[in-house]
Amino acid sequence: MERTILIYDAVPVMKYAYEGLFKDISHCKLYFASSELEMEQLLKAQSFDLVIVDVFVKQKINYSLVKRISRLNKSLNIAVFSAIYEEETKRKLFSLGASVVLEKTDSLEHLTKTLVLLTEGSQYFEAKIKIGNAKLKSSRRTVNPLLKLSSRELQVAELLILGLSNQAMTQRLDLAATTVSTYKKRIFAKTGVTNILELAAVFKKHQ
């Protein structure tokens, strides 16, 4: 039996990543929504077995996405697929109706297995996924910390390594000085470094 899957991701190029992710999962038909409005219209127009949504929009967690999907269909499996690492954020998403929270740095094997279980609609495995998801962070193998960075953060990080000053970056990237400083703090926090030399070492190791 064919399973229908609705995917909403604010980054258009991610469509190809999803198609690659599902190429080995049989009997799945993918639908892509290019906006929140289109996502809601599709949910109202037909039934789906699974919705995959990226809730990390404009550097913020859009909790209302999961809440609105759940209200439209409380029995629908919702997979949040985002760069989310905080356990408190995951718990809140679960409380709003998410079936599972998948991180974009998860291994391909883990992602595929989880999506297969969700598309099969197994309530047993859905419950097991929810319970096991809280342990995911400690059990996952070490991953490339650069994968935690957004494309803008990667751009700022590369300029930092090149030795550009905050002022030079504000001019090149057309950003306010305070915004550049915020990016710098976020980059250091996500990669676990305390200075630019350590950041350069991370880039050298993982690029």
Backbone hydrogen bonds, N-H to C=O, Kabsch-Sander energy under -0.5 kcal/mol:
donor,donor_aa,acceptor,acceptor_aa,energy
3,R,27,H,-3.6
5,I,29,K,-2.7
6,L,50,L,-2.5
7,I,31,Y,-2.9
8,Y,52,I,-2.7
9,D,33,A,-0.7
14,M,11,V,-1.8
15,K,12,P,-1.9
16,Y,13,V,-1.2
17,A,13,V,-0.7
18,Y,14,M,-2.4
19,E,15,K,-2.2
20,G,16,Y,-2.0
21,L,17,A,-2.1
22,F,18,Y,-2.1
23,K,19,E,-0.6
23,K,20,G,-0.5
25,I,22,F,-1.6
26,S,24,D,-0.7
29,K,3,R,-3.3
30,L,28,C,-0.5
31,Y,5,I,-2.9
33,A,7,I,-2.7
39,M,35,S,-2.1
40,E,36,E,-2.3
41,Q,37,L,-2.3
42,L,38,E,-2.3
43,L,39,M,-2.1
44,K,40,E,-1.8
45,A,41,Q,-1.7
46,Q,42,L,-1.9
49,D,4,T,-2.5
50,L,4,T,-1.2
51,V,77,N,-2.2
52,I,6,L,-3.0
53,V,79,A,-2.3
54,D,8,Y,-2.0
55,V,53,V,-0.7
57,V,55,V,-1.2
57,V,60,K,-2.5
60,K,57,V,-1.4
62,N,55,V,-3.6
62,N,60,K,-0.6
63,Y,61,I,-1.3
65,L,62,N,-1.2
66,V,62,N,-0.5
66,V,63,Y,-0.5
67,K,63,Y,-1.8
68,R,64,S,-2.7
69,I,65,L,-2.1
70,S,66,V,-2.5
71,R,67,K,-1.8
72,L,68,R,-1.7
73,N,69,I,-1.7
76,L,73,N,-1.3
77,N,49,D,-0.7
79,A,51,V,-3.2
79,A,77,N,-0.5
80,V,78,I,-0.6
80,V,100,V,-2.6
81,F,53,V,-2.3
81,F,79,A,-0.5
82,S,80,V,-0.5
82,S,102,L,-1.9
84,I,82,S,-1.5
90,K,86,E,-1.7
91,R,87,E,-2.4
92,K,88,E,-2.0
93,L,89,T,-2.1
94,F,90,K,-2.4
95,S,91,R,-2.1
96,L,92,K,-1.2
97,G,93,L,-0.6
97,G,94,F,-1.2
98,A,93,L,-2.4
99,S,78,I,-2.8
100,V,78,I,-1.5
102,L,80,V,-3.7
102,L,100,V,-0.6
104,K,82,S,-1.1
106,D,103,E,-2.0
111,L,107,S,-2.4
112,T,108,L,-2.6
113,K,109,E,-2.4
114,T,110,H,-2.3
115,L,111,L,-2.5
116,V,112,T,-2.3
117,L,113,K,-2.0
118,L,114,T,-2.2
119,T,115,L,-2.7
120,E,116,V,-1.5
121,G,118,L,-1.1
122,S,117,L,-1.4
123,Q,121,G,-0.6
126,E,122,S,-2.0
127,A,123,Q,-2.1
128,K,124,Y,-2.1
129,I,125,F,-2.6
130,K,126,E,-2.0
131,I,127,A,-2.1
132,G,128,K,-2.6
133,N,129,I,-1.9
134,A,130,K,-0.7
134,A,131,I,-0.6
135,K,132,G,-1.1
136,L,133,N,-1.2
139,S,135,K,-1.7
140,R,136,L,-1.8
147,L,144,N,-1.7
148,K,145,P,-1.4
149,L,146,L,-1.3
154,L,150,S,-2.5
155,Q,151,S,-1.8
156,V,152,R,-2.3
157,A,153,E,-2.7
158,E,154,L,-2.4
159,L,155,Q,-1.6
160,L,156,V,-2.2
161,I,157,A,-2.2
162,L,158,E,-1.5
163,G,160,L,-1.2
164,L,159,L,-2.2
169,M,165,S,-2.1
170,T,166,N,-2.1
171,Q,167,Q,-1.6
172,R,168,A,-2.3
173,L,169,M,-2.9
174,D,170,T,-0.8
175,L,170,T,-1.2
180,V,176,A,-2.0
181,S,177,A,-2.1
182,T,178,T,-2.0
183,Y,179,T,-2.4
184,K,180,V,-2.4
185,K,181,S,-2.2
186,R,182,T,-2.3
187,I,183,Y,-2.8
188,F,184,K,-2.3
189,A,185,K,-2.2
190,K,186,R,-2.5
191,T,187,I,-2.1
192,G,188,F,-1.2
193,V,188,F,-1.5
199,L,195,N,-1.8
200,A,196,I,-2.6
201,A,197,L,-1.7
202,V,198,E,-1.8
203,F,199,L,-2.1
204,K,200,A,-2.3
205,K,201,A,-1.9
206,H,202,V,-2.2
207,Q,203,F,-1.9
